[in-house]
Amino acid sequence: MTNNIYQFFFIYLYSMITLFLLVVIGDFVSISIFLSKSIFIYKNIFLYCFLYAICFFAIRIIISSQISNIFIFIVSCALSYFFLINKEINAYQLLIILSVFIAFNLLLQKYFTAKNFSNFLFEVSFLKFLKTNSLIFFSFIIIFPFYLMFVSSLKSQMVLLQNPTDLSIPFIYSISDFFSSYIAVITEYNFLNFALNSTIVSFVTVFVSLFFSIPGAYAVARLRFAGRSKISSSILLIYMVPAIVLVIPLYVIFSQLGFRNSLFSLMIVYPATTIPVALYMLQGYFKGIPYELEESALIDGCSRIGVILRITLPLSVPAILSVSLYVFMIAWNEFLFAFMFLDNQEYFTIPRGLYTQLDDQEVPRQYLMAGSVMITIPVLLLFFIFERYLVGGLTAGSVKG
């Protein structure tokens, strides 16, 4: 009897949390696309899940075959019709409702199978459920700000002022009206020039950072010299000094040297702030590469430079790409130094240009959102392109025995 109560409690808790999460996402999709009221009745979720757990538990006990899944789905649809669904729905919303309940039943039936009932593996099922629902929930939380930014960039100023909380996508617009904000930002606010400047500065920063950090990290990781441990532990000391403290001295020095108001000033400052973290990340990876591989190459007559180029660097591709992407993101999004050093709009980077051109009360908000979307897209594309290199190392299985 105690085991039955224990099992019923897990089913009820699982179904309630899972259904609530899926209903919130389903309502969000419906309101965003169709601009309608909620299609679910939230106040009845607890009652629905209680009756559903009773039926699920009873059917699983009575019918141990796969046919039980069909009965459970029929019961779920019947209970949802009476307790959860707002009856004033259209065909598209009905499709969302069916998707929600199919996903709900598949998740529940996946983790609470007949095997779980016979072996009482509810704790394992519950932990698996937590993992799945947590992924769904946090993915939703992460995606929502980007969705809101994208939707806001597609609307007119009048629509945003009339209903700022409107999350729907304006499918009624023509193609030219749909992307009018992006066209205006590119043609009227010199966005392409800002993007070109940011691209040049970012790639130069990545190249310079790797040029100095790769041999430096290799020296700290492999070579033996006086002060090696102190250098290794003090690499990140530069991050103890806030960037705002460095701005004024650098501003004075660059003004006296004539470097201010040029991209060259950023190409000096950005690598100085990214090389330490690149050194720190790469030295840890270099230490993980089996030293036997390098010793074999040295014994065969390869020079130290040859070892780095032919063995260390090919095996460090994931780490180098990770560092490159990280450095690129820092240079691409940096604002403080660009704001202090650049005055001429011809040399503005994207963050500096957006602040000057779009961050004004007279500039429609959808233009700022459109510019923000275009800033985000290059970094996302780079991440998805190099994702397969960022996961896992290439040294697995290099040394045997």
N, C-alpha and C positions, 0 to 999 in steps of 0.2 A: 504493500500500500504506500509506503514511504517513497519507494522508487517511482511509482506512478505519479505521485504528487510532484516529485522532483522533475520528472520528465515533462509533465504538463506545464510547470512553471517556466521551463526553458522554452517550450514551444510558444507559450503566450508572450514572453518577453521578446523573443526573437521576432515573431510575427508583428508585434506592435511597433518595434523600432524600425524594422525593415519596411513595413507598409507606410509608416509616417514619412520616412525618407523618400520613398518612391512617389508618394502622393505630392509632397512638396515640389519635387522635380517635375512631375507631370503637370501640376498647376502652373509652375513657372513657364514651362514650354507653351502651355495653352494661352496664358495671358500675354506672353511675349509675341506669339505669332498671330493670335486671333483677337487680342485685346478684348477679352471677355472676363466675366466674373469667375470665381472659383467653380470648378466642376466637381469638387469633392466636398463632402460635409465632414469637417474635421471633428466636430464634437461627438460623432458616433464611432470614431476609430477604436476607442477602448472597448466598447460593447461589441463591435464587429470582431476584433481580435480575440476577445474572450470566447465568443461563440465559435469562431473559426478554429481556435485551439482545441475546443471540446470535440468538434467534428473531426478535425485532423487526427487527434489522438485516438478517437474511437475507430475511425476507418483504418488507421495503421495497425491497430491491435486486431481488428476483425479480419481484414484482408491484407495478407502479407505479400501478394503478387503485385506486378506493375499496374494491374487494373485499378488499384487503389488511387493512383495518381489521377485517373479520369474522374472518379467520384469526388476527389478532393477539389479538383478544378471546377466541377459543376456546383458544388456547395459554395465555393468561393464566389462564383459569379452570382449565385442566388442571394447570398448574404450581402454582397456589395450593392446589388440593385435596391435592396430594401433599406440599407443603413448608410451607405456612403455616397452614392451618386446623386448629383444634382440633376433632376429630370429634364431641365431645360438645356439640352445640349444638341450640337449639330453633329454631322457625320465625322468631321475631322477630330472633334473632341472625343467622340466615341472610339475612334482609332487610338487616341492617346490613352483612354481608360483601359482598353483591351491590352495595350502594350504594358501598362503598369501592372495589371493583374497577372498577365502571363509571366512577367519578370518576377513578380512576388511569389507565385507558385513554383517557378523553376528554382529560385533561390532556396525556398523552404524545403522543397523535395530533394534538393541536392545535398543538403547538410543533415536532414533528418530522414534517413532512409530506413528500410526494414532492418538492415544490418545494425544500424545505430540502436534500434529498439532492442534487438536481441542481445547485443553486447554492452549496452548501457554506455555508449561512447558520447554522451551528451556534452561532456566538458570539451572534448576535441571539436565537436560540431560548433559549439558556442564560440570557441576561439577562432575558428575559421570564419564564422559569421561576422565576428568583430573586425577581422581583417578585410573582408569583402566590403562591408558597409562603411568602414573607415575610408577605404579607397574611393568609394562612390561619393561620400560626403565631402572629403577634402578636395577631390577633383572638382566638385561643384563649387566649393568656396573659392578655389583658385581661378576657375574659368569665369566666374560671374563678373569680376571687375573688367576683364577684357571684353566680355560681351556687352556690358553697359557702355564702355568706351566706344566700341564699334557701332552700336545702335545709335548712340548720341551723334556720331559723326555723319549719319545718314539722314538726319532730320533737319528741317528748317528752323530758324530762330523762333518763329511764331509757334510752332508745335512744341518746342522745348519750353517756352514760357507758359503756354496754356496748360501743359500737363508734364511737369518735370519728372514724375514717377512713371511715365509711360515707357514700358519695356518692349513694346511691339516693334517689329521690323516693318517699315513702310513699303510694302510690296505694291501699293497702288501707284507709286511714282514711276515715271519713265526712267530709262537707263541714264540719261543725262542728268535728270533731277536726283536720281538715286546716289550718284557719285559727284554731285555738284560741289560738295565741300572739298573733296580731294582735288578736283580740277582747279578750284579757286586757290587752294593752298599752293599748288604747283605753279600756277600761272601768275598769281598776284603777289605772292609773298616770298618769291625767290627760293623756294624749298630745294630745288635741284642743286643750286649752288651750295646751299648749306650741307646737303647730303654729300656732295663731292668733297667739300672740305673735311667733313667728319670721316669720310672713307679714307682720304689720304693720311690724315693724322692717325687714325686707328691702325691702319696697316703698317705705317712707319713705326708706331709704338710697339706693335707686336714683333716686327723684325728686329728692332734695336734691343728689346727686352730679351728675346731668345738668343740674339748674338752674344750678349754678355752673360746671361744667366746659365746657359748650357755649359760652357767651359768652367764657369765659377762653381756651379752645382757639382760638376764632375770632380773638380779639384777638392772640394770639401768632402765629397763622398768617398773618393778613392785614394787621393794622395796623402802622404804623411808629411806634415810640416809643423813648425812651431806656431802655436796659437790656433791650431785647427779647430779644437773643441770650442774655444771662445768665439771664433768667427761663426761657427755653426749655430751656437745658441744665441748670438746677438744679431742675426740677420734681420729680424723683424723689429728691431728697436726703433726704426724710423716711424713705425706706426704708432709709437707712443706720443709722437708730436702731432697735434691736430693740424689739418691742412690750413685752417684759417690763420694759424700762427706763422706759417711759411709764406703766406700770400704777400704781406706788406714788404718783407725784405726782398723777395723775388721781384716784386713790382718795381722797387727802387733800382735793383741791379739791372734788370732788363731795360728799364728806361734809360739808364746811363749808357748801357752798351748798344742801344738802338734795336734791341730784339723785340720790344713790346709792339703790339698791334701787328703781329705776323704769326703765321702758323708755326714758324720755326721755334718760337717760345714754347708752344705746347709740345712740340716734338722733343724738347729738352726736359720739361717738367714731368710729362706723363711717364716716360721710361724710368725716371728717377723714383717714381712712386710705385711702379709695377715690378721693377727688377728684384727687390727684396722678396716679395711674395712668390715670384717665379723661381728664384733661387731656393726658397724653402720647400716649395712643392716638388721641384725636380730632384733635389738632393735626396729626399726620402725615396723617390722612385728609383734613382740610380743605385742606392744602397740595396734595394731589393733584387737587382739583377745579379745572377750568379757570377761571382768573381772568377770562377774556373773558366768561363768562356773567354774572358779577356786575357787570362794567363796563358791559355792555349794559343791565342793569336800572338801574344808577345813572344812566346817561345818559338813560334814559327817565323819570326822575323818581322812582324808587323810593328810599325811605330805606334806611339801613344795616340797621335792624331788619327792614324789609320784605325786603331781600335775604336775610337770615339765615332768615326764616320761609318765604319763598316759593321760594328756590333752594337755599341751602346745606343746610338740614335735610332737604328731600325727597331730595336726592341723597346724603345721608349716612345714610340709613336702615340699611344694613348695618352701618356702624360704630357707630351709636347702639345698635342691638340687640345687637351683640357686647359693647359696654361694659356695657350694662344686664344682660346675662346674667352677665358676669364679676363685676360688683358684687353682683348678687343672690346668686351662689354664695358670695362672701366673707362677706356678712352672714348668709346662711342657715347656714353651717357654722362661724362664728366661736365660739370657746369661752372664750378667756382672759379677755377683758373681761367677758363674761357671767358667768363664774365669780367674778370679783372684785367686780363691782358689784351682783349680784343675790343677795339672801338669802331673799326671800319667794317661795314656790313659785308664787304666783299670777302672778308676772312672769317665770318661767323660760322661756327659749327652748328649742328642741328639744335642742341639744347639752348645755346646762346641765341640763335635766330628765333626759335619759338618763343623764348622769353621776351625778346624785343618786339617781334612782329605780331605775335598772337596773344600774348598775355596782357590784354588791354580791355577796359570795360566796353569800348566801342567795337571790339572784334567779336563776332558771334562765337558762342561756345563750341558750336559744331566744327569750326575750323581748328580750334585747339585740339579737339578730340581726333580729328582727321590727321593732324600732324603727329599726335601721340601714337596713333595706330601705325603710321608709316615709320616712326622711329623703332617700334617694337618688332615689325616684320623681319628686318634683316637679321637680327639676333636670333629670332625663332627659326628662321630658315637655316642659318649656320648650325644651330644646335641639332636640328633634325637631319641635316646632311651628314654631320660628323658623329651622330649618336652611336653608330655601330663601332666607331673607333674609341669612344669614350667608355664603353662598357667592357670590363674585363681587361686583362693584360695579355701580352703576346709572349710572355716568358714561360708560360705553363708548359712543362714537358721539355724544356730546353736541356736540362741536365738529368740524366738517369743514373741510378745506382748509387 
